[in-house]
Amino acid sequence: MNDLRELIGKEVTVYIEDKKEDVFLGIRSIVTDVTINTHRFEEKSEPIYIEVQADPLTDLPKGVDYQDFDFIPLENITK
């Protein structure tokens, strides 16, 4: 868990789906929080979901909203 918290404040590339164009866009961002969701793991033996919240560092292209940065799966970010 501590290793994941080290992501907070790091600059990363977030891959967000542009729903209008049906492509993923890489947007430079700063990680602001990390969430580990174990609810479904505890209740239904499903995978644990790790998500980050981020603030984009650039203006957003059309088709992408700031709310898209609230719950980003960990696999959708790179260094």
A tleap script that builds the chain and sets N, CA, C and O, in Angstrom:
source leaprc.protein.ff14SB
mol = sequence {
  NMET ASN ASP LEU ARG GLU LEU ILE GLY LYS
  GLU VAL THR VAL TYR ILE GLU ASP LYS LYS
  GLU ASP VAL PHE LEU GLY ILE ARG SER ILE
  VAL THR ASP VAL THR ILE ASN THR HIE ARG
  PHE GLU GLU LYS SER GLU PRO ILE TYR ILE
  GLU VAL GLN ALA ASP PRO LEU THR ASP LEU
  PRO LYS GLY VAL ASP TYR GLN ASP PHE ASP
  PHE ILE PRO LEU GLU ASN ILE THR CLYS
}
set mol.1.N position { 0.830 -1.196 0.000 }
set mol.1.CA position { 0.000 0.000 0.000 }
set mol.1.C position { 0.872 1.257 0.000 }
set mol.1.O position { 0.573 2.219 -0.707 }
set mol.2.N position { 1.945 1.250 0.788 }
set mol.2.CA position { 2.813 2.425 0.827 }
set mol.2.C position { 3.425 2.703 -0.536 }
set mol.2.O position { 3.568 3.864 -0.921 }
set mol.3.N position { 3.791 1.653 -1.277 }
set mol.3.CA position { 4.350 1.849 -2.606 }
set mol.3.C position { 3.349 2.538 -3.524 }
set mol.3.O position { 3.729 3.383 -4.335 }
set mol.4.N position { 2.090 2.186 -3.403 }
set mol.4.CA position { 1.062 2.831 -4.219 }
set mol.4.C position { 0.890 4.293 -3.832 }
set mol.4.O position { 0.685 5.141 -4.701 }
set mol.5.N position { 0.970 4.596 -2.558 }
set mol.5.CA position { 0.843 5.991 -2.101 }
set mol.5.C position { 1.975 6.857 -2.644 }
set mol.5.O position { 1.828 8.074 -2.761 }
set mol.6.N position { 3.106 6.229 -2.976 }
set mol.6.CA position { 4.222 6.984 -3.550 }
set mol.6.C position { 3.878 7.543 -4.928 }
set mol.6.O position { 4.582 8.422 -5.425 }
set mol.7.N position { 2.814 7.052 -5.551 }
set mol.7.CA position { 2.363 7.592 -6.834 }
set mol.7.C position { 1.797 9.006 -6.693 }
set mol.7.O position { 1.823 9.789 -7.642 }
set mol.8.N position { 1.287 9.326 -5.505 }
set mol.8.CA position { 0.676 10.642 -5.302 }
set mol.8.C position { 1.735 11.725 -5.507 }
set mol.8.O position { 2.811 11.695 -4.909 }
set mol.9.N position { 1.396 12.671 -6.365 }
set mol.9.CA position { 2.305 13.758 -6.686 }
set mol.9.C position { 3.197 13.482 -7.890 }
set mol.9.O position { 3.906 14.375 -8.354 }
set mol.10.N position { 3.167 12.257 -8.397 }
set mol.10.CA position { 4.001 11.910 -9.551 }
set mol.10.C position { 3.325 12.343 -10.850 }
set mol.10.O position { 2.100 12.315 -10.968 }
set mol.11.N position { 4.136 12.739 -11.811 }
set mol.11.CA position { 3.641 13.062 -13.145 }
set mol.11.C position { 3.588 11.773 -13.960 }
set mol.11.O position { 4.579 11.049 -14.053 }
set mol.12.N position { 2.435 11.494 -14.546 }
set mol.12.CA position { 2.217 10.269 -15.308 }
set mol.12.C position { 1.468 10.604 -16.601 }
set mol.12.O position { 0.960 11.712 -16.771 }
set mol.13.N position { 1.413 9.641 -17.490 }
set mol.13.CA position { 0.539 9.742 -18.655 }
set mol.13.C position { -0.693 8.908 -18.374 }
set mol.13.O position { -0.596 7.712 -18.099 }
set mol.14.N position { -1.852 9.544 -18.445 }
set mol.14.CA position { -3.130 8.879 -18.212 }
set mol.14.C position { -3.759 8.611 -19.569 }
set mol.14.O position { -3.848 9.507 -20.409 }
set mol.15.N position { -4.192 7.384 -19.778 }
set mol.15.CA position { -4.853 7.028 -21.032 }
set mol.15.C position { -6.355 7.021 -20.807 }
set mol.15.O position { -6.899 6.175 -20.098 }
set mol.16.N position { -7.006 7.993 -21.436 }
set mol.16.CA position { -8.447 8.216 -21.297 }
set mol.16.C position { -9.104 7.934 -22.646 }
set mol.16.O position { -8.592 8.328 -23.693 }
set mol.17.N position { -10.238 7.249 -22.604 }
set mol.17.CA position { -10.956 6.968 -23.848 }
set mol.17.C position { -11.717 8.195 -24.314 }
set mol.17.O position { -12.503 8.776 -23.566 }
set mol.18.N position { -11.477 8.579 -25.543 }
set mol.18.CA position { -12.264 9.631 -26.195 }
set mol.18.C position { -13.464 8.923 -26.803 }
set mol.18.O position { -13.351 8.253 -27.830 }
set mol.19.N position { -14.603 9.078 -26.163 }
set mol.19.CA position { -15.790 8.322 -26.554 }
set mol.19.C position { -16.291 8.682 -27.953 }
set mol.19.O position { -16.881 7.845 -28.636 }
set mol.20.N position { -16.061 9.903 -28.373 }
set mol.20.CA position { -16.512 10.327 -29.708 }
set mol.20.C position { -15.655 9.703 -30.807 }
set mol.20.O position { -16.170 9.309 -31.853 }
set mol.21.N position { -14.362 9.618 -30.569 }
set mol.21.CA position { -13.438 9.099 -31.580 }
set mol.21.C position { -13.137 7.615 -31.385 }
set mol.21.O position { -12.547 6.989 -32.265 }
set mol.22.N position { -13.535 7.039 -30.237 }
set mol.22.CA position { -13.283 5.641 -29.893 }
set mol.22.C position { -11.789 5.306 -29.937 }
set mol.22.O position { -11.383 4.284 -30.490 }
set mol.23.N position { -10.979 6.194 -29.338 }
set mol.23.CA position { -9.536 5.987 -29.212 }
set mol.23.C position { -9.115 6.374 -27.795 }
set mol.23.O position { -9.845 7.067 -27.086 }
set mol.24.N position { -7.938 5.919 -27.398 }
set mol.24.CA position { -7.396 6.314 -26.104 }
set mol.24.C position { -6.381 7.422 -26.324 }
set mol.24.O position { -5.533 7.336 -27.212 }
set mol.25.N position { -6.475 8.463 -25.510 }
set mol.25.CA position { -5.571 9.596 -25.586 }
set mol.25.C position { -4.659 9.588 -24.363 }
set mol.25.O position { -5.122 9.368 -23.244 }
set mol.26.N position { -3.369 9.827 -24.570 }
set mol.26.CA position { -2.429 9.936 -23.470 }
set mol.26.C position { -2.329 11.390 -23.031 }
set mol.26.O position { -1.925 12.250 -23.814 }
set mol.27.N position { -2.694 11.670 -21.784 }
set mol.27.CA position { -2.710 13.038 -21.269 }
set mol.27.C position { -1.820 13.112 -20.035 }
set mol.27.O position { -2.039 12.389 -19.063 }
set mol.28.N position { -0.815 13.987 -20.072 }
set mol.28.CA position { 0.082 14.155 -18.919 }
set mol.28.C position { -0.714 14.713 -17.752 }
set mol.28.O position { -1.488 15.658 -17.901 }
set mol.29.N position { -0.509 14.110 -16.587 }
set mol.29.CA position { -1.297 14.446 -15.402 }
set mol.29.C position { -0.465 14.234 -14.150 }
set mol.29.O position { 0.606 13.629 -14.185 }
set mol.30.N position { -0.986 14.749 -13.041 }
set mol.30.CA position { -0.403 14.531 -11.712 }
set mol.30.C position { -1.371 13.663 -10.912 }
set mol.30.O position { -2.561 13.967 -10.828 }
set mol.31.N position { -0.857 12.584 -10.327 }
set mol.31.CA position { -1.694 11.715 -9.493 }
set mol.31.C position { -2.000 12.438 -8.188 }
set mol.31.O position { -1.093 12.940 -7.523 }
set mol.32.N position { -3.290 12.491 -7.820 }
set mol.32.CA position { -3.694 13.170 -6.592 }
set mol.32.C position { -4.166 12.211 -5.505 }
set mol.32.O position { -4.188 12.578 -4.330 }
set mol.33.N position { -4.546 10.980 -5.880 }
set mol.33.CA position { -5.010 10.021 -4.878 }
set mol.33.C position { -4.971 8.616 -5.466 }
set mol.33.O position { -5.012 8.437 -6.683 }
set mol.34.N position { -4.891 7.627 -4.586 }
set mol.34.CA position { -4.936 6.216 -4.959 }
set mol.34.C position { -6.033 5.557 -4.137 }
set mol.34.O position { -6.118 5.755 -2.925 }
set mol.35.N position { -6.876 4.768 -4.808 }
set mol.35.CA position { -7.980 4.084 -4.135 }
set mol.35.C position { -7.857 2.584 -4.378 }
set mol.35.O position { -7.636 2.144 -5.507 }
set mol.36.N position { -8.002 1.815 -3.323 }
set mol.36.CA position { -8.019 0.355 -3.434 }
set mol.36.C position { -9.417 -0.099 -3.045 }
set mol.36.O position { -9.834 0.035 -1.895 }
set mol.37.N position { -10.135 -0.641 -4.029 }
set mol.37.CA position { -11.517 -1.050 -3.814 }
set mol.37.C position { -11.562 -2.563 -3.607 }
set mol.37.O position { -11.379 -3.339 -4.545 }
set mol.38.N position { -11.808 -2.963 -2.363 }
set mol.38.CA position { -11.866 -4.387 -2.028 }
set mol.38.C position { -13.288 -4.872 -1.794 }
set mol.38.O position { -13.489 -6.031 -1.432 }
set mol.39.N position { -14.274 -4.013 -1.993 }
set mol.39.CA position { -15.662 -4.376 -1.700 }
set mol.39.C position { -16.091 -5.650 -2.440 }
set mol.39.O position { -16.589 -6.594 -1.826 }
set mol.40.N position { -15.896 -5.666 -3.744 }
set mol.40.CA position { -16.324 -6.842 -4.512 }
set mol.40.C position { -15.458 -8.057 -4.196 }
set mol.40.O position { -15.925 -9.193 -4.284 }
set mol.41.N position { -14.198 -7.824 -3.828 }
set mol.41.CA position { -13.316 -8.916 -3.434 }
set mol.41.C position { -13.861 -9.586 -2.178 }
set mol.41.O position { -13.945 -10.812 -2.101 }
set mol.42.N position { -14.228 -8.772 -1.200 }
set mol.42.CA position { -14.747 -9.294 0.063 }
set mol.42.C position { -16.111 -9.956 -0.103 }
set mol.42.O position { -16.368 -11.011 0.477 }
set mol.43.N position { -16.979 -9.339 -0.892 }
set mol.43.CA position { -18.356 -9.808 -1.027 }
set mol.43.C position { -18.524 -10.947 -2.037 }
set mol.43.O position { -19.281 -11.888 -1.799 }
set mol.44.N position { -17.816 -10.855 -3.159 }
set mol.44.CA position { -18.076 -11.783 -4.259 }
set mol.44.C position { -16.829 -12.489 -4.787 }
set mol.44.O position { -16.886 -13.132 -5.835 }
set mol.45.N position { -15.719 -12.379 -4.087 }
set mol.45.CA position { -14.450 -12.983 -4.505 }
set mol.45.C position { -14.015 -12.523 -5.896 }
set mol.45.O position { -13.427 -13.297 -6.651 }
set mol.46.N position { -14.303 -11.268 -6.236 }
set mol.46.CA position { -13.862 -10.693 -7.502 }
set mol.46.C position { -12.523 -9.996 -7.295 }
set mol.46.O position { -12.081 -9.845 -6.156 }
set mol.47.N position { -11.876 -9.572 -8.363 }
set mol.47.CA position { -10.556 -8.925 -8.229 }
set mol.47.C position { -10.623 -7.643 -7.399 }
set mol.47.O position { -11.669 -7.005 -7.284 }
set mol.48.N position { -9.476 -7.289 -6.828 }
set mol.48.CA position { -9.328 -6.009 -6.147 }
set mol.48.C position { -9.028 -4.964 -7.221 }
set mol.48.O position { -8.168 -5.176 -8.076 }
set mol.49.N position { -9.733 -3.846 -7.175 }
set mol.49.CA position { -9.537 -2.790 -8.161 }
set mol.49.C position { -8.712 -1.661 -7.549 }
set mol.49.O position { -9.033 -1.154 -6.474 }
set mol.50.N position { -7.645 -1.274 -8.247 }
set mol.50.CA position { -6.812 -0.163 -7.818 }
set mol.50.C position { -6.996 0.951 -8.839 }
set mol.50.O position { -6.792 0.755 -10.037 }
set mol.51.N position { -7.382 2.116 -8.349 }
set mol.51.CA position { -7.648 3.250 -9.223 }
set mol.51.C position { -6.915 4.471 -8.702 }
set mol.51.O position { -6.630 4.582 -7.509 }
set mol.52.N position { -6.615 5.384 -9.611 }
set mol.52.CA position { -5.998 6.644 -9.218 }
set mol.52.C position { -6.892 7.794 -9.650 }
set mol.52.O position { -7.701 7.672 -10.570 }
set mol.53.N position { -6.726 8.899 -8.966 }
set mol.53.CA position { -7.332 10.155 -9.381 }
set mol.53.C position { -6.188 11.053 -9.810 }
set mol.53.O position { -5.102 11.010 -9.231 }
set mol.54.N position { -6.437 11.872 -10.835 }
set mol.54.CA position { -5.363 12.707 -11.360 }
set mol.54.C position { -5.906 14.052 -11.806 }
set mol.54.O position { -7.096 14.211 -12.077 }
set mol.55.N position { -5.000 15.012 -11.874 }
set mol.55.CA position { -5.309 16.335 -12.419 }
set mol.55.C position { -4.513 16.493 -13.708 }
set mol.55.O position { -3.287 16.391 -13.699 }
set mol.56.N position { -5.213 16.744 -14.827 }
set mol.56.CA position { -4.497 16.926 -16.092 }
set mol.56.C position { -3.622 18.177 -16.052 }
set mol.56.O position { -3.972 19.167 -15.410 }
set mol.57.N position { -2.490 18.125 -16.740 }
set mol.57.CA position { -1.555 19.244 -16.778 }
set mol.57.C position { -1.750 20.122 -18.013 }
set mol.57.O position { -1.119 21.173 -18.132 }
set mol.58.N position { -2.608 19.704 -18.920 }
set mol.58.CA position { -2.857 20.447 -20.154 }
set mol.58.C position { -4.359 20.633 -20.340 }
set mol.58.O position { -5.170 20.029 -19.638 }
set mol.59.N position { -4.707 21.480 -21.297 }
set mol.59.CA position { -6.113 21.611 -21.656 }
set mol.59.C position { -6.605 20.289 -22.215 }
set mol.59.O position { -5.866 19.572 -22.889 }
set mol.60.N position { -7.858 19.974 -21.928 }
set mol.60.CA position { -8.413 18.706 -22.384 }
set mol.60.C position { -8.965 18.818 -23.796 }
set mol.60.O position { -9.584 19.821 -24.151 }
set mol.61.N position { -8.739 17.781 -24.602 }
set mol.61.CA position { -9.325 17.780 -25.937 }
set mol.61.C position { -10.831 17.560 -25.859 }
set mol.61.O position { -11.348 17.085 -24.848 }
set mol.62.N position { -11.514 17.905 -26.915 }
set mol.62.CA position { -12.958 17.658 -26.960 }
set mol.62.C position { -13.200 16.164 -26.836 }
set mol.62.O position { -12.441 15.351 -27.363 }
set mol.63.N position { -14.268 15.816 -26.133 }
set mol.63.CA position { -14.588 14.409 -25.924 }
set mol.63.C position { -14.047 13.859 -24.621 }
set mol.63.O position { -14.364 12.730 -24.246 }
set mol.64.N position { -13.229 14.645 -23.922 }
set mol.64.CA position { -12.670 14.229 -22.633 }
set mol.64.C position { -13.105 15.246 -21.587 }
set mol.64.O position { -13.027 16.453 -21.814 }
set mol.65.N position { -13.565 14.751 -20.433 }
set mol.65.CA position { -14.074 15.604 -19.364 }
set mol.65.C position { -13.204 15.430 -18.118 }
set mol.65.O position { -12.579 14.386 -17.931 }
set mol.66.N position { -13.170 16.446 -17.281 }
set mol.66.CA position { -12.393 16.361 -16.032 }
set mol.66.C position { -12.859 15.201 -15.149 }
set mol.66.O position { -12.059 14.641 -14.400 }
set mol.67.N position { -14.125 14.840 -15.226 }
set mol.67.CA position { -14.639 13.723 -14.422 }
set mol.67.C position { -14.020 12.391 -14.835 }
set mol.67.O position { -14.003 11.442 -14.051 }
set mol.68.N position { -13.512 12.320 -16.063 }
set mol.68.CA position { -12.857 11.097 -16.526 }
set mol.68.C position { -11.583 10.797 -15.742 }
set mol.68.O position { -11.063 9.684 -15.814 }
set mol.69.N position { -11.078 11.772 -14.996 }
set mol.69.CA position { -9.843 11.615 -14.238 }
set mol.69.C position { -10.089 11.219 -12.784 }
set mol.69.O position { -9.147 11.154 -11.994 }
set mol.70.N position { -11.351 10.954 -12.425 }
set mol.70.CA position { -11.677 10.624 -11.039 }
set mol.70.C position { -11.367 9.177 -10.668 }
set mol.70.O position { -10.886 8.923 -9.564 }
set mol.71.N position { -11.625 8.239 -11.547 }
set mol.71.CA position { -11.433 6.818 -11.245 }
set mol.71.C position { -10.750 6.152 -12.425 }
set mol.71.O position { -11.406 5.558 -13.281 }
set mol.72.N position { -9.434 6.253 -12.467 }
set mol.72.CA position { -8.643 5.717 -13.562 }
set mol.72.C position { -8.041 4.380 -13.120 }
set mol.72.O position { -7.326 4.331 -12.119 }
set mol.73.N position { -8.318 3.307 -13.845 }
set mol.73.CA position { -7.691 2.030 -13.486 }
set mol.73.C position { -6.169 2.150 -13.545 }
set mol.73.O position { -5.620 2.828 -14.413 }
set mol.74.N position { -5.511 1.492 -12.624 }
set mol.74.CA position { -4.054 1.564 -12.539 }
set mol.74.C position { -3.386 1.195 -13.860 }
set mol.74.O position { -2.345 1.752 -14.208 }
set mol.75.N position { -3.979 0.262 -14.593 }
set mol.75.CA position { -3.367 -0.156 -15.855 }
set mol.75.C position { -3.467 0.918 -16.943 }
set mol.75.O position { -2.877 0.759 -18.012 }
set mol.76.N position { -4.198 2.000 -16.694 }
set mol.76.CA position { -4.342 3.074 -17.666 }
set mol.76.C position { -3.382 4.240 -17.417 }
set mol.76.O position { -3.586 5.331 -17.950 }
set mol.77.N position { -2.339 4.019 -16.612 }
set mol.77.CA position { -1.328 5.052 -16.427 }
set mol.77.C position { 0.049 4.473 -16.705 }
set mol.77.O position { 0.310 3.294 -16.466 }
set mol.78.N position { 0.924 5.332 -17.217 }
set mol.78.CA position { 2.328 4.961 -17.408 }
set mol.78.C position { 3.195 6.127 -16.947 }
set mol.78.O position { 2.716 7.243 -16.742 }
set mol.79.N position { 4.455 5.841 -16.795 }
set mol.79.CA position { 5.412 6.847 -16.344 }
set mol.79.C position { 5.634 7.829 -17.401 }
set mol.79.O position { 6.412 8.765 -17.219 }
savepdb mol mol.pdb
quit
